[in-house]
Amino acid sequence: SGLKIDNIVSVNATSYGSFVSGVKSRLSLNNSSVNINSSTAVVISLNEGSIDIKNNTFGIYGKKGRIAEIFNSEGTIKNNYLKADLTIPSNIYPIYIDKESSVLEVNNEAYGF
């Protein structure tokens, strides 16, 4: 399955907020703005998929979170603005990519992590 998005999205949740989560999926997210306000916020979670994430603005607001968690996937994450306002900052990189993935990260700007 696949998902292509070019839009503005806001997610509000009490305990866990996520924009998209996929398994064996193709995700193309370009020229969009996604903000999540939740105790734990993760914008994108992908397992065994393909991603093309370019020219977006992502914001997470709450206690803790990440912009993306990528497992066993391939693709590109390029030219994105990554912002966090977290009450429990953990000094982690905003995008987690496991060692089984082949994801190229280029020119992403991160603030608040």
QUICOR-V492264 format. One line per field, one symbol per residue. ss: DSSP state (A for helix, B for strand, O for the rest). phi: phi as a letter, one per 40 degrees, with the letter a starting at -180 (. if undefined). psi: psi as a letter, one per 20 degrees, with the letter a starting at -180 (. if undefined). Layout:
ss->???
phi->???
psi->???
This chain:
ss->OBBBBOOBBBBBOOOBBBBBBBBOOBBBBBOOBBBBBOOBBBBBBBBOOBBBBBOOBBBBBBOBBBBBBBBOOBBBBBOOBBBBBBOOOOOOOOBBBOOOOBBBBBOOBBBOO
phi->.aabbaabbbbbacbbbacababfbbbbbbfbbbbbbadbbbcbbbbfbbbbbbfbbbbbbicaiacabbbfbbibbafbbbbbbbcbcbfbccbcbccccbbcbbfcbbbgc
psi->rqppqnapqpppqggppqgppqplrppooqlrpppporgppogpppplapqnoqlrpppppbgrargqopplrqbpoplqooqqnqimqjkrpioppriiqnpppplppppj.
